[in-house]
Amino acid sequence: MIIDAHQHFWDLETGKYDWMTGTAMAPIRRNFGPHDLQPLMAEADVDKTIVVQCRHDLEETRDFLAIAAKYDFVVGVVGWVDLQADDVAQEIAALRALPGGEYLVGIRHIVHDEPDASWLLRPAVQRGIGAVIEAGLTYDLLARTRELAAATALAKTFPKGRFVLDHLAKPPIASGSTDAWQAEFEKIAALDNVWCKISGMVTEADWASWRPAVFDTYTQLALEMFGPDRIIFGSDWPVCNLAAAYKDVKAIAHRLAEIDPGIAERFYHFNAVAAYRLSDQKTGTP
């Protein structure tokens, strides 16, 4: 079974997406839902997915849980709550009480858009993340190089928590100026409570001229630093459409799996199950 541990849905009629502005975003500035994704998954031999938040809105999380309740291929939801609110634990409990609430597996905030590079270290945020961990949920780290030091400090603060680093922390592939990124990436990889998603790379490269081999340096570094038990496949669809089709993203990831066929089951399936504690009939996990 192959799990795509990172994809999105959105409906422009019901939500506001501040990051989806400008001419460059025009190709993805339309609605994307389950019926758009299912044929692409079939073409790429992907079986299940985890849908991930893309706006700071509880209503989006509620919508995603309803989708998970309806569609068998959605095995988890990484949603959003206001981490700085006083009632984080209650909000998580309320989400879990909804139809599909059992599929809430994680929480995420778009940290790299916060003006404060140390936003994750604010006492109120850490209190909220503590509630996320206490609830048995995973926290997804959406960070770039600027925020990686804070992300590393956060994961050290909660050694019993589970964290997933999205998109390899978005290495600046197009510019090639990756020294600072790599230094921080290696630090967070040293923490055994952090997993890394092999995802989101095509939009960090030159959208028009990338070639599959461009990404090998980054995927192989992730394998070396995190090891075969802490790397996870994700498509970042439909954001990836800005630079590559769904099947192309899967093919890029598969280059890593082909390095050592022994890692494929962990990379595509078991590592996502472990990171997000997926355990139900949808994943075939006891």
PECORFEN-V525217 format. One record per backbone hydrogen bond with DSSP energy under -1.0 kcal/mol. CO is the residue of the C=O (numbers start at 1). NH is the residue of the N-H. If there is no record, write none. Layout:
BEGIN
co->CO nh->NH
co->CO nh->NH
END
This chain:
BEGIN
co->2 nh->47
co->2 nh->48
co->4 nh->50
co->6 nh->236
co->7 nh->52
co->10 nh->32
co->11 nh->14
co->11 nh->15
co->17 nh->20
co->23 nh->26
co->25 nh->28
co->26 nh->29
co->28 nh->30
co->32 nh->10
co->33 nh->36
co->33 nh->37
co->34 nh->38
co->37 nh->41
co->38 nh->42
co->39 nh->43
co->40 nh->44
co->41 nh->46
co->48 nh->4
co->49 nh->75
co->50 nh->7
co->51 nh->78
co->55 nh->57
co->57 nh->61
co->58 nh->62
co->59 nh->63
co->60 nh->64
co->61 nh->65
co->62 nh->66
co->63 nh->67
co->64 nh->68
co->65 nh->69
co->66 nh->70
co->67 nh->71
co->71 nh->74
co->73 nh->49
co->76 nh->51
co->77 nh->105
co->77 nh->106
co->78 nh->53
co->79 nh->108
co->81 nh->83
co->82 nh->85
co->87 nh->91
co->88 nh->92
co->89 nh->93
co->90 nh->94
co->91 nh->95
co->92 nh->96
co->93 nh->97
co->95 nh->98
co->98 nh->101
co->100 nh->103
co->101 nh->104
co->103 nh->77
co->105 nh->138
co->106 nh->79
co->107 nh->140
co->109 nh->111
co->110 nh->113
co->111 nh->114
co->116 nh->119
co->118 nh->121
co->119 nh->122
co->122 nh->126
co->123 nh->127
co->124 nh->128
co->125 nh->129
co->126 nh->130
co->127 nh->131
co->128 nh->132
co->129 nh->133
co->130 nh->134
co->131 nh->135
co->132 nh->137
co->133 nh->136
co->138 nh->107
co->139 nh->164
co->141 nh->166
co->142 nh->112
co->147 nh->151
co->148 nh->152
co->149 nh->153
co->150 nh->154
co->151 nh->155
co->152 nh->156
co->153 nh->157
co->154 nh->158
co->158 nh->161
co->162 nh->139
co->163 nh->195
co->164 nh->141
co->165 nh->197
co->166 nh->169
co->167 nh->170
co->171 nh->173
co->172 nh->176
co->176 nh->178
co->178 nh->182
co->179 nh->183
co->180 nh->184
co->181 nh->185
co->182 nh->186
co->184 nh->188
co->185 nh->189
co->188 nh->191
co->191 nh->194
co->193 nh->163
co->195 nh->165
co->196 nh->232
co->197 nh->199
co->198 nh->234
co->201 nh->204
co->204 nh->174
co->206 nh->210
co->211 nh->214
co->212 nh->215
co->213 nh->216
co->215 nh->219
co->216 nh->220
co->217 nh->221
co->218 nh->222
co->219 nh->223
co->220 nh->224
co->221 nh->225
co->222 nh->226
co->223 nh->227
co->227 nh->230
co->230 nh->196
co->232 nh->198
co->233 nh->5
co->236 nh->240
co->237 nh->8
co->238 nh->241
co->239 nh->242
co->240 nh->243
co->240 nh->244
co->245 nh->249
co->246 nh->250
co->247 nh->251
co->248 nh->252
co->249 nh->253
co->250 nh->254
co->253 nh->256
co->253 nh->257
co->254 nh->258
co->256 nh->259
co->260 nh->263
co->263 nh->267
co->264 nh->268
co->265 nh->269
co->265 nh->270
co->266 nh->271
co->267 nh->233
co->268 nh->3
co->269 nh->273
co->270 nh->274
co->271 nh->275
co->272 nh->276
co->273 nh->278
co->280 nh->283
co->280 nh->285
END
